[in-house]
Amino acid sequence: MSSRVVITGLGVLSPAGNTPDAVWARVNQPGTATSPLAFGDDHPIQYAAQVVDFDPVERFGFKEARRLDRAVQLGVAAAKDAVVQAFGEGGPVGAGVDPARIGVVAGSGIGGLHTIEEQYQLLLDRGPTRVSPLTVPMMMPNATAGHVGIEWGAQGPNFCVATACAAGANSIGEAFRLVREGLCDVTIAGGTESVITPLSTAAFWRMTALSTNADPSASSRPFDAARDGFVMGEGAGFLVLESEESATARGATVLGELLGYGRTCDANHITAPAETGSGAVACMEQALADAGISASEVGHVNAHGTSTPLNDAAESAAVTKVFGPGAIPVTSTKGVTGHLIGAAGAVEAVITTLAIAAGSVPPTANHEDKGDLEADVVAGSARQVGSKPAVSNSFGFGGHNATLVIGPA
């Protein structure tokens, strides 16, 4: 059994860009990466953080692209980018990895919502005979995991995690355990989400979760006193996790190391975090213990930082409890990307890996005044901290908490 799990591939599609280099450059710039929506003038939400310059027909061909929901398109494409970086076009099987020891864990908070809404409208307008026979395989949350497994011949453990906004981080953490416990040599892990639809945005707006800031570029404001909700986003992030033995044997380039993983539940409220951040505290402490490091060894926290009043206050309190008042730099890259729901933790794990390699903490976009929050929020410009381990937090409706501890290569 390997004592170390290394990162050998990164793939990302996000509002901040569609490659790791593009995303890293954008999260170090100001403003939220939004674009207009075409839901009609009577819809309360007129902008979102969308993936642009992504052509599914170019990536998959016309026939295959129309058989995949947009969330699956994003997830399968990001997973492929990660796998190709790690192994080349032949993937892990082409590199000699036993197919039975290749796992896939792909998270999604909701699944194929575009398909559900489109097909339900067809049912209403034209009757049941017009509903596509592909509706079920397109809408199911585990579709991305299944397609990734098929594409790469991965015959080991393959499953989907659906823990709302913690799904991406939980997926990476569970995949990490598969490798560390000796059940897999390689896992392809991450999260995907595309729920920028009329129904979803209206529903989140009705529960007052979304920002209604008149300036789209200033709308996502994590830990800022003027925050009024998150910006709906979409995207996908995937990592290739590999045992140290496997990576060393084939001379792989190591991009980072996954050190520890924590997961807890607030058991408090279906949508609101515990005000004291108790569940998040327990989760971070569990992850640090799992990594075998102390809080003083951590260089920064990539916070869940949604830009909602309740989450940011609870997370600030939790970080303060674990690390001490103002004792550690905190950033939320959701200031740029918006909230990618089930993909958030996976994309942020990619960003955290890049930040560790650069020894730099990206600034929190639109953060100007933290008010009564105690966290030391990095804002304005990046902060140099050196190449140290970092914590990446993800919290989801249902009270789900997930924390990843990522270390340098």
ABEGO torsion letter per residue (X at the ends): XBABBBBABBBBBBAAEABAAAAAAAAABBEBBBBBBAAEAABABABBBBBBGBBAAAAAEAAAAAABBAAAAAAAAAAAAAAAAAAEAAEAAAAGBBAAABBBBBBBAAEBAAAAAAAAAAAAAAEAAABBAAAAAAABAAAAAAAAAAAAGBABBBBBBBAEAAAAAAAAAAAAAAAAAGABABBBBEBBBBABBAAAAAAAAAAGABBABABAAAABBBGBAABAEBBBBBEBBBBBBBBAAAAAAAGBBBAEBBABBBBBBAGABAABBBAAGAAAAAAAAAAAAAAGBBAAABABBBBAGAGBAAAAAAAAAAAAAAAEBGABBBBBAAAAAEBAEAAAAAAAAAAAAAAAAAGBBBBBBGBABAEABABBBBBGBBBBAEBBBBBBBBBBBGGBBBBBBBBBX
